[in-house]
Amino acid sequence: MVGGALTGAMTMAFNVTSQAPHGGIFVFFAIGQLQWFVISIIAGTIVSALAVVALKRWAAPKTAATVEAVPATV
């Protein structure tokens, strides 16, 4: 969510406009300030990737002893 928030904030700050907001990157011909739109998406992607890497690295993995057994249902 941090990457999406950054992308949204950057596109608003750079006054990016879109004549077809439902199309995303596929309607690039209808986007004003295209270069800032692409830069914003790249920045948001990088921030999201770094957040995922950080969470995977620092999250404590559950061991077999701490995982509860799920009862089998028939």
Secondary structure, DSSP 8 states (H G I E B T S, - for coil): -HHHHHHHHHHHHTT-EES-TTSGGGGGGGEESHHHHHHHHHHHHHHHHHHHHHHHHHS----TTTS-------
